């Protein structure tokens, strides 16, 4: 079984699989770069999410401290 592919005019890195109609990028370096970019973006989103959680935890702790101080002051 042979795979028939045709180059796409004007796009040297793209071919069309004639059996499935799929457009295939044959430039591995561009693919690897895109994967790295996606992984980097995901890591950045994860870092932002973790930082937001830490900030929210600090807010909760500050609220607890404030409540405890208010209780202490009101008892005196």
C-alpha positions as CSV (number, residue, x, y, z in Angstrom):
1,X,0.0,0.0,0.0
2,X,1.6,3.2,-1.2
3,X,0.7,6.6,0.3
4,X,0.1,9.2,-2.5
5,X,0.9,12.7,-1.5
6,X,0.9,15.9,-3.5
7,X,2.8,19.1,-2.7
8,X,0.6,22.1,-2.1
9,X,1.5,24.9,-4.5
10,X,3.0,27.9,-2.8
11,X,3.6,26.0,0.5
12,X,6.8,24.1,0.4
13,X,6.3,22.4,3.8
14,X,2.8,21.2,3.2
15,X,1.6,18.0,1.4
16,X,-1.9,16.6,0.8
17,X,-2.6,12.9,1.5
18,X,-4.7,12.0,-1.5
19,X,-6.4,9.1,0.3
20,X,-7.7,11.0,3.3
21,X,-7.5,14.5,2.1
22,X,-5.4,15.5,5.2
23,X,-3.0,18.4,4.9
24,X,0.3,17.4,6.5
25,X,3.1,19.8,7.6
26,X,6.4,18.1,6.7
27,X,8.5,20.7,8.5
28,X,9.5,18.9,11.7
29,X,11.3,21.9,13.2
30,X,8.2,24.1,12.9
31,X,6.2,21.4,14.6
32,X,8.7,21.0,17.4
33,X,8.8,24.8,17.9
34,X,5.0,24.9,18.1
35,X,5.0,22.1,20.7
36,X,7.6,24.0,22.8
37,X,5.6,27.2,22.5
38,X,2.4,25.4,23.6
39,X,4.2,23.7,26.6
40,X,5.7,27.1,27.6
41,X,2.3,28.7,27.5
42,X,0.8,25.9,29.6
43,X,3.6,26.3,32.1
44,X,2.9,30.0,32.3
45,X,-0.8,29.4,32.9
46,X,0.0,26.9,35.6
47,X,2.4,29.4,37.3
48,X,-0.3,32.1,37.2
49,X,-2.9,29.6,38.7
50,X,-0.5,28.6,41.5
51,X,0.3,32.2,42.3
52,X,-3.4,33.1,42.4
53,X,-4.0,30.2,44.8
54,X,-1.1,31.4,47.1
55,X,-2.5,35.0,47.0
56,X,-6.0,33.7,48.0
57,X,-4.5,31.6,50.8
58,X,-2.7,34.7,52.1
59,X,-5.9,36.7,52.0
60,X,-7.7,34.0,54.0
61,X,-4.9,34.0,56.6
62,X,-4.9,37.8,56.8
63,X,-8.7,37.7,57.4
64,X,-8.2,35.1,60.2
65,X,-5.5,37.3,61.8
66,X,-7.7,40.4,61.6
67,X,-10.6,38.5,63.2
68,X,-8.4,37.3,66.0
69,X,-7.0,40.8,66.6
70,X,-10.5,42.2,66.6
71,X,-11.5,39.6,69.2
72,X,-8.5,40.4,71.4
73,X,-9.2,44.1,71.3
74,X,-12.9,43.7,72.1
75,X,-12.1,41.6,75.2
76,X,-9.9,44.3,76.7
